[in-house]
Amino acid sequence: MIIQYLVKLLLSFIIFILQNYSTAQITPPLSPLAPLARYWNVPESDVPKLLAIETNLTIANGILTPLLSQYNESFGGSYINAKENLVIINTIDFSKETIIRSSSKLKEFENLLKFIPANHSTYQLESSFKNLNELADKTNPVNIMFGISPIYNGIVVDLTHTDDIANEAFINGTLSFGPIILMNYLKYDDSLTLNSTFDSPTTRPRTKRHINIIYQGGEGVAFLNDNLKVDLKCSVAFFAYNNQTQERYLFTSGRCFPTDAELFYHVPWDHPISSTIFGRLQYTSYTNADFTMIKKIDNSIDFTPQIRSSDNLFPSLYIERFEFDNPPAIGQHICMSGYVINIICGRLTSTSSYAGVPSINGTGLAKYNYMLKMELFGANIHDIDRGGTVFSYFPSTEYQLVVVYGHVTYAYTHLSKALYGGNPIAVTPIRRLRSHTHDNITFIDLRTYQP
């Protein structure tokens, strides 16, 4: 059944390309795996092997995690490294290494385990993280994100000196935590160029419009502003439908549009901003979980389980499934698709971060818990990339399939340097959206897609 849907999608998309892109400037084909090759700094031919290695390491880490949790004072978490083909375990008490290695559940993975010395146990990290959350609730720091990261064996706090005055109480409060807190001061560089193919939508080549339009994750979402102009603000995450009413919805970040926005427009890559309304606002959540639902009202637009990839002959990735239950492994590759950045990949460094950012109206503070944190290296994303799809590749060669983890909520822009790792991105996990939407909502992947 999945193959049948996939074939239908491929055929319809080929027709769409031939009819709508014939007047566009021809660009060299790009492999869907090129973003991963750039992230791993390897030839594209090595990417399938690394994806297979990473999948195996993720399985091993999934088995390992509950074993380590029995000895929270002896270990400080684990993470994977595909290029080294290792699951790395932060170790406080090496006398427990033999116990873990001797587990029958890890027999086939035993040679992939590497125990390294560490300073902070999981028990210490979780206790400090709880106290840090309480401190944040009392002091309300702004433009800040923090979470436990086994890669750094500490709690990494992302912030900038620009907000030092507003965050003074919070910063002073962290002093009592000692070296378990890693203050990751980010440096701005307004001259930093974006690693993207973005240019002004009005200067992009105009193409013929076809009656059947495929909307894909990562493409743009615009709204009609107070000046009656179509204003491009965010990127699309993914789509869903109501099991009872069959209404279809587009999901993006709740931090994109003013509260009174009503009409929304589709903005494909390399196209001018459309003048066709595709939807109306259904619901927006600004607190607890970040998302906007836009109800489709134009039947000429098809919501599909596709993510825009790159400007090649088949510029789509296909959503095999959404990951509602199990977060990705720390250290695993994680990618995003957005209108400006297109596709870029980095790594996951935390699965339960706190983010405190200014509210959309600028008069308060929005606090988000249980966020994923991804790190990007050598690039920044644009504000318009907010809402974009966050996913990982499956090691598939027949079709380029992906698993979706959520969407982009917040990112620091114009950064030139971070003390710890890459530039931080706050991601709302898909499981948060499911817990804050109606039970009748089904997210559209290859298994649930209905033409």
Secondary structure, 3 states (H helix, E strand, C coil): CHHHHHHHHHHHHHHHHHHHCCCCCCCCCCCCCHHHHHHHCCCHHHHHHHHHHHHHHHHHHHHHHHHHHHHCCCEEEEEEECCCCEEEEEECCHHHHHHHHCCHHHHHHHHHEEEEECCCCHHHHHHHHHHHHHHHHHHCCCCEEEEEECCCCEEEEEECHHHCCCCHHHHHHHHHHHHHEEEEEEEECCCCCCCCCCCCHHHCCCCCCCCCEEEEECCEEEEECCCCCEEEEEECCEEEEECCCCCEEEEECCCCCCCCCCEEEEECCCCCCCCCEEEEEEEEECCCCCEEEEEECCCCEEEEEEEECCCCCCCEEEEEEECCCCCCCCCCEEEEEECCCEEEEEEEEEEEEEEEEECCCCCCEEEEEEEEEEEECCCCCCHHHCCCEEEEECCCCCCCEEEEEEEEEEECCCEEEECCCCEEEEEEEHHHHHHCCCCCEEECCCCCCCC
